[in-house]
């Protein structure tokens, strides 16, 4: 097996995060993507004496387990890579993958509760970021998702199964409108052009819709007609705000240099487990609202009565959702988050919900905690995908809380952190998975850890 050689093989074991490992001529080979049982053609990227890494070029045969309903974009769009697998089988695969991570790390003697499925397999996303571009060089304007394995090419995903029909209507109408206007899309290679992204968000339980068109400042275009066009669409949800964001930064992500309100307001409301949240256009909020209700209920159940009348620290608190849910029984909740906008939103939401025992503070977790007047009885940790980095685990362990509820969107970083927590006087008590992202390789994980020695 040599570099750039084209090989054919049957896909073996699927690992967490969308990686598969197979055997070819007695060599272990790693590949991004792939479903167990598929037969594929791949190009060799790296080759060693006993292992290699390959890139899939062509699917030759589907897997026997691929019997699920698919959309017309499947295998072209880079989104739902396991949509073809029936949902119950998806859950089995994810549970095994994460359990393998725990076993391989040597974590043992804890209660493994298994996996909870999402309330909905389809139409569950409450936020989508679509990109302007074209399907091929100099082709007509497209608006949608990147084609799988392609950095530039875009496809309009009007048959997407994980968004509702209002998202599709706004997507298609926006593409057709700007295609007629013949405005150039922003090209990341030379940083020239105007149209960049379309962001659609909604409150699942409030039925409020927020649309945000993102452009550069390179063309002075009047958005009045576009606004009126959107307001004329027949939508199931209420269109509460139409925004225009100016973004001149080079990175191919949605940033805000200037925000213009074309109509309505620059936020929407969402309700979760009896609490109401004001969500701004750039605030983080779980993308599966119904799934988030289950996730937060699991976290609250794991805390049990440990928060009753006690001090709770909500670290990496974001907009403060978990902390506010804990505040119903806690004496005091301190939320700490480095992003100032999120902290501002958290304090507004706490006020909105009449929670006067919540205080959200912007700053570095360790620095802020050392300045607080109280010690925690319970800590909630919900970090970004990278997990608790640097000396974070050491610092959190030294806060001395008896219990920690760790909510993670990346079981790999969670497992690494749990191993370190066990080295620092804590013990994993129980673990449960929550599938927030059906039809994708991702899953949320909640762990309860308890202090066993100082």
For each residue, the residues with C-beta under 8 A, 3 or more apart:
1: 5 7 24 25 27 29 44 47 52
2: 5 44 47
3: 44 45 46 47
4: 43 44
5: 1 2 43 44 47
6: 41 42 43 44 57
7: 1 24 41 42 44 54
8: 39 40 41 42 60
9: 22 23 24 29 39 40 42
10: 22 37 38 39 40
11: 14 20 22 31 34 35 36 37 38 39 40 63
12: 20 21 22 23 36
13: 20 21 22 36
14: 11 19 20 34 35 36 93 97
15: 19 20 21 97 100
16: 19 94 97 98 100 101 411 412 441 443
17: 412 441 442
18: 32 33 81 441
19: 14 15 16 30 31 32
20: 11 12 13 14 15 30 31 32 33 34 35 36
21: 12 13 15 28 29 30 31
22: 9 10 11 12 13 28 29 31 34
23: 9 12 26 27 28 29
24: 1 7 9 27 29 52
25: 1
26: 23 50
27: 1 23 24 47 50 51 52
28: 21 22 23 50 51 52
29: 1 9 21 22 23 24 51 52 53 54
30: 19 20 21 51 52 53 54
31: 11 19 20 21 22 34 40 42 53 54 55 56
32: 18 19 20 55 56
33: 18 20 56 81
34: 11 14 20 22 31 38 40 56
35: 11 14 20 38 62 63 65 66 82 84 85
36: 11 12 13 14 20 63 65
37: 10 11 63 64 65 66
38: 10 11 34 35 59 60 61 62 63 66
39: 8 9 10 11 59 60 61
40: 8 9 10 11 31 34 56 57 58 59 60
41: 6 7 8 56 57 58 60
42: 6 7 8 9 31 54 55 56 57
43: 4 5 6 54 55 57
44: 1 2 3 4 5 6 7 47 52 53 54
45: 3 52 53 54 55
46: 3 52 53
47: 1 2 3 5 27 44 52
48: 51 52
49:
50: 26 27 28
51: 27 28 29 30 48
52: 1 24 27 28 29 30 44 45 46 47 48
53: 29 30 31 44 45 46
54: 7 29 30 31 42 43 44 45
55: 31 32 42 43 45
56: 31 32 33 34 40 41 42 59
57: 6 40 41 42 43
58: 40 41
59: 38 39 40 56 62 75
60: 8 38 39 40 41
61: 38 39
62: 35 38 59 66 84
63: 11 35 36 37 38 66 84
64: 37
65: 35 36 37 85 86 89
66: 35 37 38 62 63 84 85
67: 84 85 86
68: 83 84 85 86 87
69: 83 161
70: 74 83 84
71: 74 80 83 157 159 160 161
72: 159
73: 76 77 79 145 155 157 159 160
74: 70 71 77 80 83 84
75: 59 148
76: 73 147 148 155
77: 73 74 80 144 145 146 147 148 155 157 160
78: 81 145 146 147 148 149
79: 73 145 157 160 162 439 440
80: 71 74 77 83 161 162 439 440
81: 18 33 78 439 440 441
82: 35 85 90 93 439 440 441
83: 68 69 70 71 74 80 161 439
84: 35 62 63 66 67 68 70 74
85: 35 65 66 67 68 82 89 90 93
86: 65 67 68 89 90
87: 68 90 91 117 121 438 439
88: 91 92 117
89: 65 85 86 92 93
90: 82 85 86 87 93 94 435 438 439
91: 87 88 94 95 115 117 435
92: 88 89 95 96
93: 14 82 85 89 90 96 97
94: 16 90 91 97 98 115 433 435 441 443
95: 91 92 98 99 114 115 433
96: 92 93 99 100
97: 14 15 16 93 94 100 101
98: 16 94 95 101 102 115 411 433 443 445
99: 95 96 102 103 112
100: 15 16 96 97 103 104
101: 16 97 98 104 105 411 412 415
102: 98 99 105 107 112 415 431
103: 99 100 106 107
104: 100 101
105: 101 102 415 416 418 419
106: 103 419
107: 102 103 110 415 418 419 422 428
108:
109: 427
110: 107 427 428 429 430 431
111: 429 430 431
112: 99 102 430 431
113: 430 431 432
114: 95 432 433
115: 91 94 95 98 432 433 434 435 443
116: 294 298 432 433 434 435
117: 87 88 91 121 435 438
118: 121 124 288 290 291 294 434 435 436 437 438
119: 124 290 291 293 294
120: 123 124 288 290 291 438
121: 87 117 118 124 438 439
122: 161 162 438
123: 120 161 162 163 164
124: 118 119 120 121 162 287 288 290 291 438
125: 128 162 163 167 287 288
126: 201 202 203 204 270 285 287 288 289
127: 199 200 201 202 285 287
128: 125 163 167 171 199 200
129: 197 198 199 254
130: 143 144 145 171 197 198 199 200
131: 143 144 145 146 154 196 197 252
132: 141 142 143 154 178 185 186 195 196 197 198
133: 141 142 143 152 153 154 185
134: 137 138 139 140 141 142 153 154 185
135: 139 140 142 147 153 154 155
136: 139 153
137: 134
138: 134
139: 134 135 136 142
140: 134 135 179
141: 132 133 134 175 178 179 183 185 195
142: 132 133 134 135 139 154 155 156 175
143: 130 131 132 133 154 156 171 174 175 178 198
144: 77 130 131 154 155 156 157 171 175
145: 73 77 78 79 130 131 154 155 157 160
146: 77 78 131 150 151 152 153 154
147: 76 77 78 135 150 153 154 155
148: 75 76 77 78
149: 78
150: 146 147 153
151: 146
152: 133 146 188 189
153: 133 134 135 136 146 147 150
154: 131 132 133 134 135 142 143 144 145 146 147
155: 73 76 77 135 142 144 145 147
156: 142 143 144 171 172 175
157: 71 73 77 79 144 145 160 171
158: 168 171 172
159: 71 72 73
160: 71 73 77 79 145 157 163 167 168
161: 69 71 80 83 122 123 439
162: 79 80 122 123 124 125 438 439
163: 123 125 128 160 167 168
164: 123 167 168 202 236 237
165: 168 169 236
166: 169 170 200 202 209 235 236 237
167: 125 128 160 163 164 170 171 200 202
168: 158 160 163 164 165 171 172
169: 165 166 172 173 233 234 235
170: 166 167 173 174 198 200 209 211 230 233 235
171: 128 130 143 144 156 157 158 167 168 174 175 198 200
172: 156 158 168 169 175 176
173: 169 170 176 177 229 230 233
174: 143 170 171 177 178 198 213 226 230
175: 141 142 143 144 156 171 172 178 179
176: 172 173 179 180
177: 173 174 180 181 226 229
178: 132 141 143 174 175 181 183 195 226
179: 140 141 175 176 182
180: 176 177
181: 177 178 221
182: 179
183: 141 178 194 195 219 221
184: 187 192 193 194 195 219
185: 132 133 134 141 193 194 195 196
186: 132 191 192 193 194 195 196 215 216
187: 184 190 191 192 193
188: 152 191 250 252
189: 152
190: 187
191: 186 187 188 250
192: 184 186 187 218
193: 184 185 186 187 196 216 218
194: 183 184 185 186 215 216 218 219 221
195: 132 141 178 183 184 185 186 215
196: 131 132 185 186 193 214 215 216 247 254
197: 129 130 131 132 213 214 247 254
198: 129 130 132 143 170 171 174 211 212 213 214
199: 127 128 129 130 211 212 214 245 254 281
200: 127 128 130 166 167 170 171 209 210 211 212
201: 126 127 209 210 212 268 279 281
202: 126 127 164 166 167 207 208 209 210 237 268
203: 126 206 207 208 268 269 270 271 279 289
204: 126 207 270 289 290
205: 270 271 272 289
206: 203 268 269 270 271
207: 202 203 204 236 237 238
208: 202 203 237 238 240 268 269 270
209: 166 170 200 201 202 235 237 238 239 240 268
210: 200 201 202 240 241 243 266 267 268 281
211: 170 198 199 200 230 239 241 242 243
212: 198 199 200 201 242 243 244 245 281
213: 174 197 198 223 226 242 243 244 245
214: 196 197 198 199 244 245 247 254
215: 186 194 195 196 219 221 244 245 246 247
216: 186 193 194 196 219 246 247 248
217: 246 248 257 258
218: 192 193 194
219: 183 184 194 215 216
220:
221: 181 183 194 215
222: 225
223: 213 226 227 244 260 262
224: 227 228 262
225: 222 228 229
226: 174 177 178 213 223 229 230 262
227: 223 224 230 231 242 262 263
228: 224 225 231 232
229: 173 177 225 226 232 233
230: 170 173 174 211 226 227 233 239 242
231: 227 228 239 242 263
232: 228 229
233: 169 170 173 229 230 239
234: 169
235: 166 169 170 209 238 239
236: 164 165 166 207
237: 164 166 202 207 208 209
238: 207 208 209 235
239: 209 211 230 231 233 235 242 263 264
240: 208 209 210 264 265 268
241: 210 211 261 263 264 265 266 267 268
242: 211 212 213 227 230 231 239 261 262 263 264
243: 210 211 212 213 259 260 261 262 266 281
244: 212 213 214 215 223 259 260 262
245: 199 212 213 214 215 254 256 257 258 259 260 281
246: 215 216 217 256 257 258 259 260
247: 196 197 214 215 216 254 255 256 257
248: 216 217 257
249: 255 257
250: 188 191
251: 255
252: 131 188
253:
254: 129 196 197 199 214 245 247 282
255: 247 249 251
256: 245 246 247 259 281 282
257: 217 245 246 247 248 249
258: 217 245 246
259: 243 244 245 246 256 266 281
260: 223 243 244 245 246
261: 241 242 243 264 265 266
262: 223 224 226 227 242 243 244
263: 227 231 239 241 242
264: 239 240 241 242 261
265: 240 241 261 268
266: 210 241 243 259 261 280 281
267: 210 241 278 279 280 281
268: 201 202 203 206 208 209 210 240 241 265 278 279
269: 203 206 208 276 277 278 279
270: 126 203 204 205 206 208 276 277 279 285 289
271: 203 205 206 274 275 276 277
272: 205 275 277 289 292 293 296 321 325
273: 293 296 297 325
274: 271
275: 271 272 321 324 325 349 353
276: 269 270 271 349 352 353
277: 269 270 271 272 285 319 321 349 352
278: 267 268 269 345 348 349 352
279: 201 203 267 268 269 270 283 285 319 345
280: 266 267 283 341 345
281: 199 201 210 212 243 245 256 259 266 267
282: 254 256 341
283: 279 280 318 319 341 342 345
284: 318 319 342
285: 126 127 270 277 279 292 319 321
286: 289 291 292 295 321 436
287: 124 125 126 127 436 437
288: 118 120 124 125 126 291 292 436 437
289: 126 203 204 205 270 272 286 292 293
290: 118 119 120 124 204 293 294
291: 118 119 120 124 286 288 294 295 434 435 436
292: 272 285 286 288 289 295 296 321 436
293: 119 272 273 289 290 296 297
294: 116 118 119 290 291 297 298 434
295: 286 291 292 298 299 407 434 436 444 446
296: 272 273 292 293 299 300 321 322 325
297: 273 293 294 300 301
298: 116 294 295 301 302 432 434 446
299: 295 296 302 303 322 325 380 405 407 446
300: 296 297 303 325 326
301: 297 298 304
302: 298 299 405 430 432 446 448
303: 299 300 306 307 326 378 380 403 405 448
304: 301 307
305: 308 329
306: 303 310 377 378 402 403
307: 303 304 310 312 326 329 330 377 378
308: 305 329 330
309: 329 330 331
310: 306 307 330 331 377 378
311: 330 331 332 333 334 374 375 376 377 378
312: 307 323 326 327 330 332 333 334 376 377 378 379 380
313: 333 334 335 336 369 376 378 379 380 399 401
314: 317 320 322 323 326 333 334 335 336 380 382
315: 336 365 379 380 381 382 383 396
316: 336 337 365 381 382 383 384
317: 314 320 322 323 335 336 337 342 343 346 360 380 382
318: 283 284 321 337 339 342 346 382
319: 277 279 283 284 285 342 345 346 349
320: 314 317 323 324 335 337 342 345 346 347 349 350 358 360
321: 272 275 277 285 286 292 296 318 324 325
322: 296 299 314 317 325 326 380 382 407
323: 312 314 317 320 326 327 333 335 346 358 360 380
324: 275 320 321 327 333 346 349 350 353 355 358
325: 272 273 275 296 299 300 321 322 328
326: 300 303 307 312 314 322 323 329 330 333 378 380
327: 312 323 324 330 333 350 355 357 358
328: 325
329: 305 307 308 309 326
330: 307 308 309 310 311 312 326 327 333 357 378
331: 309 310 311 357
332: 311 312 357 359 374
333: 311 312 313 314 323 324 326 327 330 355 357 358 359
334: 311 312 313 314 359 360 361 372 374 376
335: 313 314 317 320 323 343 346 358 359 360 361
336: 313 314 315 316 317 360 361 363 365 368 369
337: 316 317 318 320 342 343 346 360 361 362
338: 362 363 364 365
339: 318 342 343 362
340: 343 344 362
341: 280 282 283 344 345
342: 283 284 317 318 319 320 337 339 345 346
343: 317 335 337 339 340 346 347 360 361 362
344: 340 341 347 348 362
345: 278 279 280 283 319 320 341 342 348 349
346: 317 318 319 320 323 324 335 337 342 343 349 350 358 360
347: 320 343 344 350 351 358 359 360
348: 278 344 345 351 352
349: 275 276 277 278 319 320 324 345 346 352 353
350: 320 324 327 346 347 353 355 356 358 360
351: 347 348 354 355
352: 276 277 278 348 349
353: 275 276 324 349 350
354: 351
355: 324 327 333 350 351 358
356: 350
357: 327 330 331 332 333
358: 320 323 324 327 333 335 346 347 350 355
359: 332 333 334 335 347
360: 317 320 323 334 335 336 337 343 346 347 350
361: 334 335 336 337 343 368
362: 337 338 339 340 343 344
363: 336 338 367 368
364: 338 367 368
365: 315 316 336 338 368 369 392 395 396
366: 369 370 391 392 395
367: 363 364 370 371
368: 336 361 363 364 365 371 372
369: 313 336 365 366 372 395 399
370: 366 367
371: 367 368
372: 334 368 369
373:
374: 311 332 334
375: 311 399 400 401
376: 311 312 313 334 379 399 400 401
377: 306 307 310 311 312 401 402 403
378: 303 306 307 310 311 312 313 326 330 401 402 403 404 405
379: 312 313 315 376 396 399 401 403 404 405
380: 299 303 312 313 314 315 317 322 323 326 404 405 407
381: 315 316 388 396 404 405 406 407
382: 314 315 316 317 318 322 406 407 408
383: 315 316 386 387 388 392 408 413
384: 316 387 409
385: 409 410 413
386: 383 389 410 413
387: 383 384 408 410 413 414 416 417
388: 381 383 392 393 396 413 417
389: 386 392
390:
391: 366 394 395
392: 365 366 383 388 389 395 396
393: 388 396 397 417 420 421 424
394: 391 397 398 420 424
395: 365 366 369 391 392 398 399
396: 315 365 379 381 388 392 393 399 404
397: 393 394 400 421 424 425 426
398: 394 395
399: 313 369 375 376 379 395 396
400: 375 376 397 451 454
401: 313 375 376 377 378 379 404 451
402: 306 377 378 450 451
403: 303 306 377 378 379 448 449 450 451
404: 378 379 380 381 396 401 421 426 448 449 450
405: 299 302 303 378 379 380 381 446 447 448
406: 381 382 414 417 418 446 447 448 449
407: 295 299 322 380 381 382 444 445 446
408: 382 383 387 411 413 414 444 445 446 447
409: 384 385 436 442 444
410: 385 386 387 413 414
411: 16 98 101 408 414 415 433 443 445
412: 16 17 101 415 416
413: 383 385 386 387 388 408 410 416 417
414: 387 406 408 410 411 417 418 445 447
415: 101 102 105 107 411 412 418 419
416: 105 387 412 413 419 420
417: 387 388 393 406 413 414 420 421
418: 105 107 406 414 415 421 422 428 447 449
419: 105 106 107 415 416 422 423
420: 393 394 416 417 423 424
421: 393 397 404 417 418 424 426 428 449
422: 107 418 419 426 427 428 449
423: 419 420
424: 393 394 397 420 421
425: 397 451 452 453 454
426: 397 404 421 422 449 450 451 452
427: 109 110 422 449 450 451 452
428: 107 110 418 421 422 431 447 448 449
429: 110 111 448 449 450
430: 110 111 112 113 302 447 448
431: 102 110 111 112 113 428 445 446 447 448
432: 113 114 115 116 298 302 445 446
433: 94 95 98 114 115 116 411 443 444 445 446
434: 115 116 118 291 294 295 298 443 444 445 446
435: 90 91 94 115 116 117 118 291 438 443 444
436: 118 286 287 288 291 292 295 409 442 443 444
437: 118 287 288 440 442 443
438: 87 90 117 118 120 121 122 124 162 435
439: 79 80 81 82 83 87 90 121 161 162
440: 79 80 81 82 437
441: 16 17 18 81 82 94
442: 17 409 436 437
443: 16 94 98 115 411 433 434 435 436 437
444: 295 407 408 409 433 434 435 436
445: 98 407 408 411 414 431 432 433 434
446: 295 298 299 302 405 406 407 408 431 432 433 434
447: 405 406 408 414 418 428 430 431
448: 302 303 403 404 405 406 428 429 430 431
449: 403 404 406 418 421 422 426 427 428 429
450: 402 403 404 426 427 429
451: 400 401 402 403 425 426 427 454
452: 425 426 427
453: 425
454: 400 425 451
